[in-house]
Amino acid sequence: MVVAGLFLTPLLRRMQGAENPPARGRITARLTHNISSVPGREDYIQVRLEEREGDLWAEPVFGKSNLIYTMVKAEGMICVPLDSNGLHKGELVAVELF
């Protein structure tokens, strides 16, 4: 789902003559867990959202990307930037909604 949303859908829309893909909803949430990453690699992590004491939190849905479980549980995704070692618990992150 992540790969299709990032690469396949925009490619198909361009092939159909569409100029720009429609904007997806984005929100800001705090991260519930640390996420490690390797610098030089951009990672996309699926998350589910939950409200706690008035704040919105993004909880990573860990699992292999081909599992239907991760797709069903996730409500959006976050990006770990290319030059980052990861993201830290409590950090504000941009969540791209599905």
N, CA, C and O of each residue as an XYZ file, in Angstrom:
392
protein
N       0.816     -1.190      0.000
C       0.000      0.000      0.000
C       0.862      1.257      0.000
O       0.568      2.220     -0.707
N       1.924      1.240      0.794
C       2.801      2.404      0.866
C       3.475      2.635     -0.480
O       3.495      3.760     -0.979
N       4.020      1.594     -1.063
C       4.706      1.714     -2.353
C       3.731      2.169     -3.435
O       4.061      3.031     -4.249
N       2.544      1.596     -3.445
C       1.540      1.991     -4.439
C       1.169      3.454     -4.278
O       1.053      4.176     -5.268
N       0.980      3.902     -3.038
C       0.615      5.295     -2.794
C       1.714      6.280     -3.155
O       1.440      7.387     -3.616
N       2.959      5.871     -2.942
C       4.080      6.773     -3.216
C       4.492      6.798     -4.681
O       4.866      7.847     -5.207
N       4.425      5.650     -5.339
C       4.970      5.564     -6.689
C       3.958      5.196     -7.771
O       3.900      5.852     -8.811
N       3.170      4.163     -7.540
C       2.279      3.657     -8.579
C       1.133      4.614     -8.893
O       0.887      4.914    -10.061
N       0.436      5.094     -7.878
C      -0.702      5.992     -8.109
C      -0.282      7.265     -8.845
O      -0.938      7.636     -9.819
N       0.801      7.960     -8.414
C       1.220      9.153     -9.175
C       1.613      8.826    -10.622
O       1.335      9.612    -11.528
N       2.253      7.681    -10.845
C       2.633      7.287    -12.200
C       1.398      7.068    -13.069
O       1.336      7.554    -14.198
N       0.420      6.340    -12.545
C      -0.807      6.089    -13.313
C      -1.562      7.381    -13.605
O      -2.105      7.555    -14.697
N      -1.596      8.291    -12.624
C      -2.278      9.570    -12.842
C      -1.572     10.381    -13.936
O      -2.235     10.997    -14.770
N      -0.257     10.385    -13.939
C       0.485     11.097    -14.991
C       0.214     10.483    -16.359
O       0.043     11.198    -17.346
N       0.176      9.163    -16.411
C      -0.078      8.484    -17.679
C      -1.477      8.808    -18.203
O      -1.716      8.750    -19.409
N      -2.403      9.148    -17.302
C      -3.757      9.520    -17.687
C      -3.877     10.999    -18.001
O      -4.952     11.470    -18.372
N      -2.781     11.741    -17.856
C      -2.789     13.149    -18.196
C      -3.045     14.095    -17.039
O      -3.150     15.302    -17.254
N      -3.148     13.591    -15.829
C      -3.375     14.458    -14.662
C      -2.091     15.217    -14.343
O      -0.997     14.656    -14.406
N      -2.230     16.476    -14.004
C      -1.067     17.304    -13.695
C      -0.446     16.951    -12.348
O       0.718     16.557    -12.274
N      -1.231     17.097    -11.287
C      -0.730     16.852     -9.939
C      -1.677     15.911     -9.208
O      -2.891     15.965     -9.404
N      -1.117     15.050     -8.365
C      -2.000     14.172     -7.591
C      -2.785     14.989     -6.567
O      -2.314     16.031     -6.112
N      -3.971     14.522     -6.207
C      -4.735     15.249     -5.181
C      -3.990     15.201     -3.846
O      -3.346     14.208     -3.508
N      -4.093     16.277     -3.117
C      -3.401     16.350     -1.830
C      -4.058     15.414     -0.826
O      -5.283     15.344     -0.732
N      -3.238     14.705     -0.087
C      -3.743     13.866      0.995
C      -3.784     14.690      2.266
O      -3.067     15.680      2.405
N      -4.627     14.270      3.184
C      -4.695     14.942      4.468
C      -3.424     14.706      5.275
O      -2.845     13.620      5.250
N      -3.013     15.724      5.977
C      -1.842     15.612      6.857
C      -2.195     16.193      8.212
O      -2.885     17.207      8.316
N      -1.710     15.535      9.237
C      -1.897     16.028     10.592
C      -0.573     15.885     11.339
O       0.351     15.221     10.869
N      -0.499     16.507     12.486
C       0.680     16.399     13.340
C       0.309     15.599     14.573
O      -0.751     15.800     15.165
N       1.194     14.688     14.954
C       0.962     13.852     16.135
C       2.303     13.591     16.826
O       3.369     13.784     16.241
N       2.224     13.154     18.069
C       3.429     12.767     18.809
C       3.653     11.266     18.629
O       2.703     10.487     18.554
N       4.899     10.885     18.561
C       5.278      9.492     18.336
C       5.287      8.718     19.653
O       5.817      9.204     20.652
N       4.702      7.515     19.663
C       4.610      6.716     20.895
C       5.854      5.873     21.167
O       6.077      5.457     22.304
N       6.666      5.617     20.142
C       7.851      4.770     20.294
C       9.019      5.370     19.510
O       8.817      6.124     18.559
N      10.231      5.030     19.915
C      11.406      5.360     19.121
C      11.383      4.533     17.840
O      10.963      3.376     17.844
N      11.836      5.133     16.752
C      11.970      4.421     15.483
C      13.400      4.621     15.007
O      13.829      5.750     14.770
N      14.131      3.531     14.868
C      15.510      3.650     14.398
C      15.542      3.536     12.876
O      14.662      2.943     12.251
N      16.583      4.123     12.312
C      16.752      4.111     10.866
C      18.236      4.203     10.548
O      19.050      4.511     11.419
N      18.576      3.939      9.319
C      19.954      4.029      8.858
C      20.076      5.276      7.986
O      19.312      5.437      7.034
N      21.039      6.172      8.300
C      21.213      7.350      7.439
C      21.459      6.919      5.990
O      22.143      5.929      5.728
N      20.893      7.676      5.066
C      21.020      7.350      3.650
C      19.850      6.548      3.118
O      19.807      6.198      1.939
N      18.905      6.260      3.993
C      17.715      5.503      3.592
C      16.474      6.217      4.123
O      16.388      6.528      5.311
N      15.527      6.470      3.244
C      14.268      7.094      3.638
C      13.288      5.973      3.966
O      13.012      5.119      3.124
N      12.764      5.975      5.189
C      11.834      4.936      5.614
C      10.439      5.509      5.766
O      10.268      6.648      6.200
N       9.450      4.718      5.407
C       8.046      5.074      5.593
C       7.446      4.068      6.560
O       7.479      2.862      6.315
N       6.899      4.568      7.657
C       6.364      3.721      8.710
C       4.857      3.955      8.806
O       4.400      5.092      8.925
N       4.102      2.873      8.754
C       2.656      2.986      8.917
C       2.335      3.171     10.400
O       2.975      2.576     11.267
N       1.335      4.005     10.673
C       0.962      4.304     12.058
C      -0.552      4.256     12.226
O      -1.314      4.430     11.275
N      -0.957      4.016     13.461
C      -2.360      4.186     13.820
C      -2.408      5.353     14.786
O      -1.428      5.639     15.474
N      -3.535      6.020     14.837
C      -3.667      7.235     15.634
C      -4.551      6.993     16.837
O      -5.515      6.230     16.782
N      -4.202      7.658     17.924
C      -5.059      7.586     19.109
C      -4.921      8.878     19.895
O      -3.860      9.501     19.940
N      -6.027      9.255     20.510
C      -6.040     10.475     21.317
C      -5.812     10.098     22.767
O      -6.459      9.196     23.301
N      -4.879     10.805     23.396
C      -4.569     10.594     24.809
C      -4.534     11.948     25.500
O      -3.699     12.795     25.180
N      -5.425     12.145     26.430
C      -5.470     13.374     27.229
C      -5.425     14.635     26.357
O      -4.738     15.604     26.679
N      -6.154     14.601     25.275
C      -6.250     15.767     24.405
C      -5.169     15.893     23.353
O      -5.232     16.792     22.515
N      -4.173     15.009     23.375
C      -3.111     15.028     22.369
C      -3.296     13.867     21.404
O      -3.799     12.810     21.786
N      -2.894     14.058     20.167
C      -2.956     13.003     19.167
C      -1.598     12.312     19.111
O      -0.562     12.968     19.001
N      -1.609     10.981     19.188
C      -0.386     10.182     19.180
C      -0.387      9.242     17.985
O      -1.427      8.713     17.594
N       0.795      9.041     17.411
C       0.986      8.125     16.289
C       1.752      6.906     16.796
O       2.895      7.018     17.237
N       1.110      5.745     16.728
C       1.735      4.502     17.171
C       2.142      3.682     15.958
O       1.288      3.319     15.148
N       3.432      3.379     15.813
C       3.881      2.588     14.667
C       3.200      1.224     14.629
O       3.004      0.580     15.660
N       2.847      0.802     13.431
C       2.292     -0.534     13.214
C       3.424     -1.337     12.589
O       3.627     -1.326     11.375
N       4.154     -2.032     13.453
C       5.311     -2.785     12.969
C       4.886     -4.113     12.378
O       3.917     -4.726     12.828
N       5.605     -4.546     11.386
C       5.332     -5.809     10.700
C       5.832     -5.693      9.279
O       6.175     -4.605      8.816
N       5.871     -6.791      8.605
C       6.322     -6.768      7.214
C       5.298     -6.026      6.363
O       4.091     -6.125      6.586
N       5.801     -5.284      5.389
C       4.921     -4.434      4.588
C       3.926     -5.222      3.748
O       2.931     -4.661      3.289
N       4.174     -6.508      3.538
C       3.251     -7.290      2.718
C       2.128     -7.927      3.531
O       1.269     -8.601      2.963
N       2.117     -7.729      4.845
C       1.083     -8.326      5.678
C      -0.185     -7.481      5.660
O      -0.121     -6.261      5.813
N      -1.296     -8.101      5.481
C      -2.581     -7.394      5.456
C      -2.850     -6.753      6.810
O      -3.531     -5.730      6.883
N      -2.325     -7.338      7.883
C      -2.526     -6.820      9.236
C      -2.064     -5.367      9.345
O      -2.775     -4.526      9.895
N      -0.867     -5.074      8.819
C      -0.351     -3.705      8.925
C      -1.211     -2.729      8.137
O      -1.405     -1.590      8.562
N      -1.723     -3.160      7.007
C      -2.547     -2.292      6.178
C      -3.898     -2.010      6.841
O      -4.409     -0.893      6.760
N      -4.466     -3.003      7.484
C      -5.770     -2.848      8.121
C      -5.669     -1.960      9.362
O      -6.552     -1.138      9.605
N      -4.619     -2.116     10.136
C      -4.463     -1.365     11.384
C      -4.030      0.082     11.165
O      -4.359      0.949     11.976
N      -3.307      0.356     10.097
C      -2.719      1.689      9.876
C      -3.763      2.688      9.395
O      -4.664      2.357      8.625
N      -3.612      3.924      9.872
C      -4.468      5.028      9.444
C      -3.689      6.089      8.675
O      -4.269      7.022      8.119
N      -2.381      5.934      8.652
C      -1.534      6.888      7.953
C      -0.101      6.401      7.973
O       0.181      5.282      8.402
N       0.806      7.252      7.505
C       2.225      6.901      7.512
C       3.059      8.132      7.821
O       2.652      9.269      7.585
N       4.243      7.861      8.359
C       5.203      8.921      8.624
C       6.473      8.600      7.850
O       6.723      7.450      7.490
N       7.257      9.618      7.604
C       8.501      9.453      6.864
C       9.677      9.725      7.800
O       9.716     10.747      8.485
N      10.635      8.793      7.819
C      11.894      9.022      8.513
C      12.839      9.578      7.449
O      13.160      8.878      6.489
N      13.291     10.833      7.603
C      14.088     11.475      6.556
C      15.370     10.724      6.202
O      15.906      9.955      6.999
N      15.834     10.967      5.005
C      17.005     10.320      4.429
C      18.250     10.463      5.302
O      19.031      9.518      5.417
N      18.445     11.613      5.910
C      19.671     11.882      6.669
C      19.522     11.644      8.178
O      20.362     12.088      8.961
N      18.468     10.953      8.578
C      18.160     10.783      9.999
C      18.573      9.406     10.518
O      18.570      8.422      9.778
N      18.927      9.357     11.803
C      19.178      8.086     12.490
C      17.896      7.495     13.041
O      17.894      6.378     13.560
N      16.805      8.239     12.932
C      15.534      7.773     13.430
C      14.733      8.894     14.061
O      15.110     10.064     13.999
N      13.623      8.516     14.669
C      12.741      9.468     15.338
C      12.589      9.028     16.791
O      12.701      7.843     17.107
N      12.336      9.991     17.665
C      12.292      9.704     19.090
C      10.873      9.776     19.651
O      10.037     10.548     19.183
N      10.630      8.955     20.660
C       9.357      8.946     21.359
C       9.020     10.356     21.829
O       9.871     11.045     22.392
N       7.774     10.788     21.599
C       7.328     12.113     22.002
C       7.573     13.192     20.972
O       7.056     14.302     21.106
N       8.351     12.891     19.945
C       8.653     13.860     18.886
C       7.401     14.117     18.047
O       6.624     13.200     17.783
N       7.215     15.362     17.634
C       6.112     15.694     16.730
C       6.471     15.224     15.325
O       7.563     15.494     14.826
N       5.539     14.519     14.699
C       5.765     14.010     13.346
C       4.576     14.375     12.464
O       3.455     14.530     12.950
N       4.827     14.510     11.177
C       3.764     14.750     10.197
C       3.225     13.394      9.750
O       3.985     12.537      9.300
N       1.926     13.205      9.873
C       1.285     11.951      9.478
C       0.486     12.205      8.207
O      -0.404     13.054      8.177
N       0.818     11.455      7.158
C       0.043     11.522      5.914
C      -1.063     10.484      6.021
O      -0.793      9.288      6.133
N      -2.289     10.939      5.988
C      -3.433     10.053      6.185
C      -3.735      9.218      4.953
O      -3.502      9.656      3.826
N      -4.249      8.028      5.167
C      -4.669      7.163      4.054
C      -6.076      7.505      3.654
O      -6.623      6.894      2.735
